[in-house]
């Protein structure tokens, strides 16, 4: 049977950009910048993009295009015995999408509440109380929060219908879900920079402190952000590329994806920090007090700023809707790309029907997400997120770089990349994959390992961090190896 195809090259780039551009660009990137030296952070960030991000994108595209199969089979096809890397990547993806979809469910619920600016009485209590019903600690699961479960179910149903027919439908969906949030971000940008106090926020965002460049943690943050933001190490880019014809351009597509993603991140920072500057001024606090990361930024700080906007409740409702619609359209194409990676991997392995595999993956993904819909769910989400990202992805990236740089012949691989590409990649590619990427990842991993041991993440009790962190990653690894061995035996028997 002929393999499904994207509708065109530009649609593939759209889908790749859609996967890359997500919540990470709007909340994670601006926060990383301000926390790691302001404008000076852009230096390690750009270096990470050029020495690891774009080279590994080319690597993943080439694996998918050449072998024309999902991640596990692509690795196995390049080097016998390496298929477990692909399975591990897909398992990490599964863990990530199980909670990423829950965050989307929160966004969905907020979108609904935007029409009445329901959080106006106090964003913090609204989020932790009315929406999450947060329990007192990680050990208190305290039952499911029904409204979130319902929105989560809706999110999975939407994702199912987008991908069960294959990349032809995805091709159509990304024509909307990629440009729309960019336009909406532009609206938020214009509103943000025209508010009083915007300049102080922007100053805070970009004011460079070059002394941070001597700090290894800043470099670690830059590399981690590049992996997360470009969706590297998830197997997604391999799966997406496997639906391209064999004579496709690689290097040009990788440059476009990488630069577009990082450009959007930079731009989103203006929208976010100008609004924070306004909030700081309106509440008489310094910008550093109102700025916050992650969950807090999207669900507490921004809603607070929206409830303060001049012009009355209608204007506030409009901006509430614009903001949460931006988030949901940003997130949805990232989320279904995670599911698509898993579906591609399983269906290529089992030769099963796409519809069936998609249905099973969506049901299991929904069920796995229920843990984060409990009253203690936020704590678990935080722990699992930290480990899956800090260790899961970077380890996949390291294994990729070692496999191609050291076990396979990187020069041959580079020739492969160049065969049909518009831009010829030089020897720098080999140096990045063989030396720079592995060295930086190994140093970073060791440094972060050390800090994990010194201090339990987020101040959670050790047992919780063990279960949601270390044990989770180890179990995934063991399952990945078992899948690899199991599938080989089936083929041989
Ligand atoms: N790249 C996405 C973002 O920046 C997150 C993501 C990671 C999406 C992995 C899919 C896979 O938000």
Boltz pocket constraint, residues with backbone or C-beta under 6 A from the ligand:
constraints:
  - pocket:
      binder: B
      contacts: [[A, 19], [A, 20], [A, 21], [A, 22], [A, 23], [A, 24], [A, 25], [A, 227], [A, 228], [A, 229], [A, 230], [A, 231], [A, 232], [A, 234], [A, 236], [A, 334], [A, 335], [A, 337], [A, 338]]
      max_distance: 6.0
